[in-house]
Amino acid sequence: MADRRNRRVVVFGAGYIGLVTGACLAELGHRVVVRDIAPEKVRILQAGDVPIYEPGLGDMIARNKERLRFTLDLDEALEGAEVAYMCVDTPPSVSGDADLSRVWSVVRSLAGAPHVRTVVMKSTVPVGTGARARALLDEAGLAVAGYVSNPEFTAEGRAVGDFMNPDRIVIGADDPAAAQLIAELHAGIDAPVVTMDVRSAEMVKLASNALLATKISFANEIASLCENTGADAMEVLGAVGLDHRLGPDFLRPGIGWGGSCFPKDSEALRQLASNTGFHPMLLSAVIDVNNIQKRRAIQKLKDVLGDLAGREIVLLGMAFKPGTDDMREAPSTVLASRLLAEGARVRCWDPLAQHSEAEPWLSAARYASPEEALDGADAAVVVTEWPQLKDVDWARVAKAMRRPVLFDGRNLLTPAAMRECGFTYMSVGRP
């Protein structure tokens, strides 16, 4: 019997999920090859560097270099592999459905690897994908290979910890032997293993992210109501979160959610519902609230400054959340686009965000520090709750700005202290 702590694994896709999955499986003792089709990304990884920012990932890859390899070559990746992980992108298509072309390409590429015992779907896919994948595997001569849905629940900025110390490991399989193999692959992780059918496992990821997004949009709805009634949303939601039935996580008002998961998965679930003839009213409202929340920041600036044309506006934070360099679906992109449309000049600062060669960022000026960006500006928006912003000398900044106006879209700073510094200070849901 093979050592359950020494399997040969191939991971398709060297993005956030693929790299974390590959590194963590190597950490658990398996021999892993990560295959990607982007030459520059693979070159960086082979040189010992990491093309994304994820705390702890670089150290884990370096620590397991004897068990973890990166390649462009399909044959090298598949050689001797017992388990194949799908960690490729599934972006929205023109119709709003998930584009599964990369998934199908990888499935078909397994035709020459009859030694693969189990194919694992880690990518977030619509419910029903497993049935089609199963049919394609059969056509490719892999009828004996098991198929497993093993959704990921890792948050960027703490993905390594989430993988190694998860709340649960969900395994969806119609073949008990395949489910057992993937459970054994996770040996060494102390977490409940929840097994179910493939379709249910596919739904778990979408439902989990939809509920988290719902909590955020609910918090923002309450914050808007607090603004209209004079209540303090932070106090209200803090007390609400103490209820053991509800919990405090994600009950925090702000400028709205973004990133690679919540926007895509919420829209994918809404599209899935629509394709079945069902209108998900709650989920649609959750998405609408989030879309409106970003634009409310622009209106708050206009309420104070009036016409924004010619104004110098600073966006403090670009990445969709602190602890990552990821700009996918970042609220900052919507804000920058809207400000430019209003005729404002946009400045921005972020310690990690990836440089973009696309609009609106080509039309925005990027600065090395918050202080440089704020010098002579008319207003600023805290978009990402970077801890560095708490250390800024705000009294000095207020004197350096043309107009010390600040909208704190993350409720990061203390209202009374900011007003003492001389700011016209606005936040979300706080009087």
Steps between C-alpha positions, in 0.01 A plus 500: 500500500630848405610731779207736549747777591704456181269524198596636159279798420470733201339841546374681191518877543757711683266773619405577861315170549738280303815627669354477849359153429828375355716644777276372779477150352880496479511615863284198585765274346378445144705537183337778301543644152321825421438556131409832340496626140642848577877486432591806707308377803668159484842659448454710816396195702786287371740778604372474857283810500121531534300707245226590751499635853363255755644497854692182578473357149854580387651345812287187461602459134867542590471255789355232273714552189601132499136394469358788296575576134360737237477437129349600167530146365186287515679165477737595782207611715302179447788254540402252769221724636233323706287808567431797272374827651310756289588850624446702183303822458127490429426866414153627407410466132307754292174329602588520869560126530838371612746452216612139542718482189819466705345222707400301193842553345670349806254209519566413135877523556476206743423260214860379494520435873309179584699476826308797649276348766298807599422838345424774754311819420634784716385778267165657581257366240123497445292219644488225242857543375599168651256308282649642182855453629417137575379450142813662355724285718319190374550617141871558573542139610502578871182319600686337789608836644289641779366854493485720811375850572722646772410871526746746651415734785822700514502877542776700334743632757461191717461225241784281628355498851150437368622195306701351785246587773159496332156503658413194289617297202213448257525199269233439240524162330277227365783247541585417864852391405572838337362682805721291728809573289450877522428477873831314543674766291412747777641281777674722752231769492279506809156585363167324446468330162150546359411265215202542268400461137676705231216743430457584867873567538492729197218695664675531838764746375248722321261495794776579753622804311145619437425490873819689587418761236149523645639583845710781354214647299272470804756693706508772235120522491494542879777760473292704255202482734723605792615803304136602451406450864813619683594156631859371490527195272823381658336489842182343362670229295757434773217415739316298234814293441517399863194282444638146477249419228640775276867563581705816431681393183410696184255721692703812429380785278728641234545588141397158370653165419719410204770249414513181301226309685203699632413693180555206267339235719197714588436577135559136407245384756249758379558388140465136601165580662384692194595211274266277703214750474533620860547866598719526813354818648716511813824432314414761236442757775832408663683566172311824437580634848869432443502672162327808641730519802805591291314782328374643829861599575503725194175665606638567849795683346267702277287594801804673649698615196222555247619453141797261496638623167864602543515377858802297617356189667719238673409132523676353802520132413457326165504125574157359581608433858816531715757223501480437125611662175189379316310761298229274363157665538652749745265778615782744427461435127134604509583808708785607271282455192214701649731780618659528158154510343415791733806684374712455812871428497574175680799426719553163664717319751532132590798311646443179303245538220607373161581763240241513225545605139126549458253774575412656732849455646683635196326831571576495874819619667652250742707610800748321723346611831164624629657832599632567149165414345309726742720807463289773340198274446135607529373180656586137573320169528618211717428209265712222651554469876879484487637523858764749380226761476460498877859619535462804273549839670152618409531840668800576280323359192194720563722809475664370181172433319321770301176393666518247785202288399510126565243226444600195702348219298623237746433674834870457570560828680347665807246774414574727797876479450473576128280803564749625761763478226291739294330261260153508359465132580234259373468127555249220446207489738658711775359838605 
